[in-house]
Amino acid sequence: MDMTGPQQTMSSLFGAPRALVGMLHVGPLPGSPGQRTSATSVDEQVARAVAEAEIYRASGFHGLILENMFDRPYLNAQVGPEIVAAMAVIGREVRRVVPLPLGVQVLAAANEEAIAVALACGGSFVRVEGFVFAHVADEGLIEADAGPLLRYRAAIGAEHIRVFADIKKKHSSHAITADVDIVDTAHAAEFALADGVIVTGTSTGRAADPAEVTAVAKGVGIPVLVGSGITPDNVAAFAAADGLIVGSAVKQRGDWRLPLDRDAVQRMAAAFRAAGGARR
């Protein structure tokens, strides 16, 4: 059977028409408030990220995303060179040991920095915020950056790095675009040349609305991923999605702040396969 455009994109990136992607939440990085209290070195961060990446690979995940989740509170659409350098080093070591496709997200909406990290470490894609339309996040107003972001990607020779854009993203108010529904937002991201869109719930660990995911998948010709709240119990409800990004549910006690739980990772992978993982 011929694959659809989204399935072709996912297959070219992840080697499968539908992908299960695991989060690598690196610990507090240099300069962040949490780093001053944890005193975790970059070498320790590398060791943990590589070990968790190996667990994902052994369990059958198709890809990984490196994210600086512990650097809270986040800056608004910017980070210092110390964060870019540390994430590039960590990402490079992950790629050296575990050859799964690697994505990068730099919070909050530090999208150019994410592309720079991905290029330096051999990453394949980035997850970005605020690609189209504006929204109010914890950090303040996040403004659309599709135009400058894709020009930056071209300028540094990184056009092979795919851009997956969050739409109506979690931890944000969308009152200023209340008259633009999620499908129209996805259309705008597609028009602005996003390589895929990501649908989330309202916060980390909260599930997206399966009906919204289905509506977006029917409304655009690019991959649609789910970016929060995926568990072994609800994975089958998101059959319309081309990819599932998993974080909290594969951590100890389901808490994103805790280390990866090998058994939970394996349960998630098994649930994905049982739900017809490779079929959309």
Secondary structure, DSSP 4 states (H G I P E B T S, - for coil): -PPPHHHHHHHHHHSSSSEEEEEEE--PPTTSHHHHHH---HHHHHHHHHHHHHHHHHHT--EEEEE-TTSPSPPSS---HHHHHHHHHHHHHHHHH--S-EEEE-TTT-HHHHHHHHHHHT--EEEES-SSS-EEETTEEE---HHHHHHHHHHTT-TTSEEEEEES-SSEE-GGGTTS-HHHHHHHHHHTT-SEEEE--SSTTPPP-HHHHHHHHHH-SS-EEE-S---TTTGGGGTT-SEEEE-GGGBGGG-TTSPB-HHHHHHHHHHHHHTTTT--
